[in-house]
């Protein structure tokens, strides 16, 4: 169950990043924009290496949820 939640949260994190990066793309260098564009694809189409970057944040979110306000 936890693995499924992490994947869903990672997918959401990626979706959020895509929206954010598109919204600020005009503010960054052309080189960076072109690099970002390669990742403006669905989470499911990302390499495992890139998915893991989203999973790092998903685990942080899950940790906050599990630990509450301790």
Secondary structure, DSSP 4 states (H G I P E B T S, - for coil): -HHHHHHHHHHHHHHHHHHHHHHHGGGS-HHHHHHHHTT-S-GGGS-HHHHHHHHHHHHHHHHHHHHTT-
